[in-house]
Amino acid sequence: MSRGQAPVERVSLGPCDCPGEPHHEDWADCQLRFAYGGLRAIANALQRRFLDPTLYRLVAVERGVSTWNLTDEKDKPVPVEIAAIDALDPRQARILIDHFDNETTLEQLRAAGLMPEEEAEAGPPNPSGGPSRDGSEVTPAPTTTPLPGDESPTGPTASPNAKSEPPSTSSARSSRQTSPTSS
């Protein structure tokens, strides 16, 4: 069992954004390899991606940044945790996310046996719906089925032929269900 510190790479986050500008540049020391616990946490977040498609990226940053020089208004170090990552300037968050959202992280997940083969081939989902950096297909967003008695079906699961009925006819409609259309 290796007890040494994982090798790190210092990543510049740009000019200091800390209150009072206590230093010239913000930076983060990012691990080049995740420990098994970090990989497990990322894999668990990937499994919940339909509830929060960006969670695995935040977990990767939280587990991958060993330290940074960010400070609060009292000049105290800001702990590396998801709440602090969420509070970052979007430019800084993007730098860190891009550092860990890559093939190296996927290779580590595969090597640890924490990513099913079909997901390993496709890679993590692209929540923006736009083209992925690697050209892979867009992962469709989950759909929901309307509950019986829903008066006004809307959204991606509503049938394009579905019509809202006035409330006076709702008792007749309660026995029908709107089903998603097939593509």
C-alpha positions in Angstrom: 0.0 0.0 0.0 1.4 3.3 -1.1 1.2 5.9 1.7 3.1 8.7 -0.2 1.4 11.8 -1.4 0.1 11.5 -5.0 2.0 13.7 -7.4 0.3 17.0 -8.1 0.3 19.7 -10.8 -0.1 23.3 -9.9 -2.9 24.8 -12.0 -3.3 28.6 -12.4 -6.8 29.9 -11.8 -5.9 33.4 -13.0 -5.4 36.7 -11.2 -6.3 36.7 -7.5 -10.0 36.9 -6.8 -9.7 36.7 -3.0 -11.0 39.5 -0.8 -8.2 42.1 -0.3 -6.0 40.4 -3.0 -3.6 38.7 -0.5 -1.6 37.2 -3.5 -1.0 37.9 -7.1 -2.4 34.7 -8.6 -5.0 32.1 -7.5 -3.9 28.4 -7.9 -4.8 24.9 -7.1 -2.6 21.9 -6.6 -4.3 19.1 -8.5 -3.6 15.4 -8.0 -2.5 13.5 -11.1 -3.9 10.3 -9.7 -7.0 9.7 -7.6 -7.0 7.4 -4.6 -9.6 4.6 -4.8 -12.0 6.5 -2.4 -11.9 9.5 -4.8 -12.6 7.3 -7.8 -15.5 5.6 -5.9 -17.0 8.9 -5.1 -16.8 10.0 -8.7 -18.3 6.7 -9.9 -21.2 7.1 -7.4 -21.8 10.6 -8.6 -21.9 9.3 -12.2 -24.6 6.9 -11.2 -26.7 9.8 -10.0 -26.1 12.0 -13.1 -29.7 12.0 -14.1 -30.6 13.8 -10.8 -27.6 16.2 -11.1 -25.6 16.0 -14.3 -22.7 18.1 -13.1 -22.3 16.4 -9.7 -19.6 14.0 -10.8 -17.5 17.0 -12.1 -17.8 18.8 -8.7 -16.8 15.6 -6.9 -13.8 15.1 -9.2 -12.7 18.7 -8.4 -13.3 18.2 -4.7 -11.4 14.9 -4.5 -8.7 16.0 -7.0 -7.6 19.4 -5.5 -5.2 18.7 -2.7 -4.9 22.3 -1.8 -5.4 25.8 -3.1 -4.5 29.3 -2.0 -8.0 30.7 -1.9 -8.9 32.8 1.2 -12.0 34.3 2.6 -12.7 37.9 3.7 -10.8 37.2 7.0 -7.8 35.9 5.1 -8.5 32.4 6.3 -7.9 29.5 3.9 -11.1 28.3 2.1 -11.6 24.5 2.5 -11.8 22.5 -0.7 -15.4 21.4 -0.7 -18.3 21.4 -3.1 -19.9 24.6 -1.5 -16.6 26.5 -2.1 -16.3 25.2 -5.6 -19.9 26.3 -6.3 -18.9 29.8 -5.0 -16.0 30.1 -7.3 -15.9 32.6 -10.2 -17.3 30.5 -13.2 -14.0 31.0 -15.0 -12.0 29.5 -12.2 -14.5 26.6 -11.8 -14.3 25.9 -15.5 -10.5 25.6 -15.3 -10.7 23.1 -12.6 -13.5 21.1 -14.1 -11.7 20.9 -17.4 -8.6 19.7 -15.6 -10.4 16.6 -14.3 -13.1 16.0 -16.9 -10.9 14.2 -19.3 -9.8 10.8 -20.6 -7.2 10.4 -17.8 -10.0 10.4 -15.1 -12.0 7.9 -17.3 -9.0 5.6 -17.6 -8.6 5.6 -13.8 -12.2 4.8 -13.3 -11.9 1.9 -15.8 -8.7 0.6 -14.3 -10.4 0.5 -10.8 -13.3 -1.4 -12.3 -15.7 1.4 -11.4 -17.2 2.2 -14.8 -19.4 -0.2 -16.7 -18.0 -0.9 -20.2 -20.8 0.7 -22.1 -20.4 3.9 -20.1 -16.6 3.7 -20.4 -16.9 3.7 -24.2 -19.4 6.6 -24.3 -17.8 8.6 -21.6 -19.6 10.8 -19.1 -22.8 12.7 -20.2 -22.7 16.2 -21.7 -25.4 18.1 -19.7 -25.3 21.0 -22.1 -26.9 18.9 -24.8 -24.3 20.3 -27.3 -21.7 18.3 -29.1 -19.2 16.6 -26.9 -15.5 17.5 -27.1 -14.8 14.0 -28.3 -17.6 14.0 -30.9 -19.6 11.3 -29.0 -23.4 11.4 -29.2 -25.4 13.5 -26.8 -26.8 11.6 -23.9 -30.6 12.3 -23.9 -32.1 13.9 -20.8 -34.4 11.7 -18.8 -38.1 12.0 -19.4 -41.0 11.7 -17.0 -44.3 10.1 -17.5 -47.3 12.3 -16.5 -49.3 11.1 -13.6 -52.9 9.8 -14.3 -55.3 12.7 -14.1 -52.7 15.3 -15.1 -54.9 18.1 -16.6 -52.3 19.7 -18.8 -49.6 17.5 -20.2 -46.5 19.5 -21.1 -42.8 19.0 -21.6 -41.0 16.4 -23.6 -43.3 13.5 -22.7 -46.5 15.2 -23.8 -48.1 13.8 -26.9 -48.0 16.4 -29.7 -51.7 15.6 -30.2 -52.6 16.0 -26.5 -55.1 18.8 -25.8 -56.0 20.4 -22.5 -59.5 19.8 -21.6 -61.6 22.2 -19.6 -62.0 21.2 -15.9 -65.6 20.1 -16.4 -64.4 17.1 -18.5 -61.6 16.1 -16.1 -63.6 13.2 -14.6 -63.8 11.5 -18.0 -60.1 12.1 -18.6 -59.0 10.6 -15.2 -59.3 7.1 -16.6 -56.9 7.9 -19.5 -53.2 8.2 -19.3 -51.0 10.2 -21.7 -48.1 8.1 -22.9 -44.9 9.3 -24.4 -44.7 9.4 -28.2 -42.2 7.1 -29.8 -39.6 8.5 -32.0 
